[in-house]
Amino acid sequence: MIAGHRRKKASELAGRETMPCIVRNLDDDEATIIMVDSNLQRESILPSEKAFAYKMKLEAMKRQAGRPSKEDNYSQVGNNFFTKTSSDELAMQSGESKNQIFRYIRLTYLLPSILEMVDDKLIAFNPAVEISYLTENEQQDLYKTMQSEDCTPSLSQAQRMKRLSQDGRLNIDVIFSILTEEKPNQKEKFHIQRERIDRFFPKNFTEKQKEDLIVQLLESWYRKRQREQER
């Protein structure tokens, strides 16, 4: 089955023994393109899903046209990897620019653990694209540092790490130094680890309710402290 898995499952749950279908004679590349198109039409699709979908479809289109494969040439700003025919056609079909399609495809070069952070919106899209140019070992060092320091790189930090990687000067100490530097938008901010405070709130509390309660308790503590100082 190429497309319609959810409709098939829904028919089974509804107790239907048969369902209408279309049978076509397709080769592997034609089947891949139809399958990817079906997935891309979903209302909610993760960045990783879109990345692999674009890559699969372009590869299939390239094979159909008999073009050579040079996977390592995916670029953040577009390139000549695919001829204008396939890349322009996909851009027209998807409604996204060729450059944006290539950026999505770059995500397929991320470690699964880092790609999951992109899906969870812990790492922004553009920094993630820059990180994809790091070697596997460099990405592993980056992931360890992000976990231990509870931080993620900004776009400028990711770009610096990419340049250092290309110059052969990126290691775990340099990654630590870059990630732990103070960012302009982090001044006068501090972070509390979630596990330290979550146990004090009801499970159904929203983030806004937690914030309101913390502020309320701090105001109460502040007023009490002022009264004690006035005595």
N, C-alpha and C positions, 0 to 999 in steps of 0.2 A: 504494500500500500504506500503510495507516494504522498497523498494528501487526504485529509478527512478522518484522521484518527479520533479526534474529539467527537465528530458526528457519529462515527461508528460506536464509540463508547456510550454516547447518549442514547443511541438506538437500542443497544443492549440493555441499558438501565431501564428503558421504557418497555422492555419485554418484546421488542420486535425481532422476528427471526430473519427478516430480509430487509434490505434497504437499497434504494436506487444507486447505481454507480456507473462510471464511465470507464471502459477498458480501452487502453491505448497501447500500441506497440512503440516503446521508447527505448533508446539506448541509455546508458548510465548518465551521461552528461545532460540529456534532455530531462531525465527524471530528477536529477539534482537541481536543475534550474526551476522546475515546477515546485519541488519541495521547498526550496529556499524562498521562492515568491510567496508561497502559502504562509510560511513562518513570519516573513517580514510584514505581512498584512495584519498581524495580531495587534490589538490595541496597546498592550503592554509588552515591551520587549527589552531585555537587559542589554547594556552595552556589549557584554561578551557575546551574547546571542547574535546581535547585529554584526559584530566583528567577524565571527566565523561564518555567518551567512553570506556576507559580502565576499569574503575570501573564497568560499566554496563556489559561489556563482561566477565570479570572475575567472577562476581556474577552469570551470566547465566551459565558459564562453571562449576562453583562450584555446582550449583543446579542440572545440568545435571548429575554430578557425585555423587550426594547425599552427599555432604560434608557440615559440619556445618558452620554457618556464625559467624565470630567474627570480625566485622568491625573495632573495636577500635584498632586492632593490626597491622594496616598498618604501615610500618616502612620505614624510609628514607634509611636504608641499607639492606633491605630485611628481611624476616622472614619466619616462618612456617605457616603463615595464610593459604596459599593455598598449596596443595600438589605439589610435583614436576611436576605432570602430567599437571595440568592446567596452572601454572605459567610458566613452561618451554615451554609449547606449545604456549602460547601467546607471550613469548619472541622470539621464533623461527619465529612465523608468522609476528610479527611486526618489527623484526630486531633490537629491543632495548633490553637491559639487563633487568633482573628481577628487579634489584635495581632501574633502571631508571623508570620502569613502576610503582613501588611502590611510587617513588617520585612524579610522575605525579598524582597518586591517592591521595596523601596527599593534593594536592591543593583543592580537593573537601571539605576540612574541613575549608577553608578560608571563611571569611565573603564575601558576594557578592561584596561589595564595594572594598575590598582589592583584590579580584580575578580579578576585572575589571582593577585594576592598573597593575596587572601582564600581562593581555592581551594587555594593552596599552604600555607595556614595560617601565613602570615607576618604577616597582620593578623587580629586577632580579629573575631568576628562583630559584636558590639555597637559597637565603634569604627567599623567599616566602615559601619554603618547611619548613624551620625552624619556621617561623611565624605560620604555620598551627598547631603547637603543643600548641599554646597559647589558653587559654579559650576564650569563646565568649566575655565576658566582657573585658578581656585583649586586645583582638583584636579591640574592639570598642574604648578603650582608645588609642591604638596605632594609629588607623585611625584618630582620632581627633587630635592627636599630629602631625601626618604627614601633615595633612591639615593646621593646624595653623602655623607650623614652616616651611612648604614647604620643607620637606626633607623626605628621605626614608632610612631604615637601610641597612648597609653593611652586608655581610655574618657574620663577626665576631660579630657585634652588635646583629644580629638576634639570633645567637647561644647563646650569653650571656642572652638575654631575655628569651629564651627557658629554660635555666638552672635555672634562677631565678624563672620562672613560676613553674617549677617542684619542687622547694624548697619552694614555697608559699610566695616568697618575691618580686613579681613583682606587681607594682601598677603604676598609672599614673605619679607620681612624678619620679619614677625610670625610666620609659619609656622616659620621657622628658629629664632627665639627660643623658641617653645613646644617644638619637638621636641628642642632641644639642652639644655633644662633638665634638671637631675638629678632622676630619679624616685626615690621612696623605696626601691623594690625594686632599684634599680641601684647603690646605695651599696656601696662596697668591691668593685665588680666591674670587670673590664676585658674588652675583646674583642680577639681576634686575627683578622685577616682570613683566611678559609679558604684562599685561594689561596697564602698565605705558608707554610702548613704541610702542606697536602695532598700536595705532591710528595714529602714525606719518608716517607709511609706506603704500604704495599702497597694496591693498589686494593680488595682484598677486606676491608680492616679496617673494623670497625664503629665507630660513634662512641664506644662504651664502651671498645673496645680502644685507640683513639687517646688517650682520656683517661687510661687506666691507664698507657700507655707514657710519656706526658708527665709524669705524677706520679712514675713510677719514675725517669726521667732527672733530674728535679729533686731527688729525694731523694739520688741518687748524686752529683749536683753539690754538694749541700749538705754531705754527709758529707766529700767531698774538700776543700771549702773550710774546714770545721772543722779537719781534720787539718793543713792548711797553716798555719792561724792558731795552732795549738798548738806548732808548731816554733819 
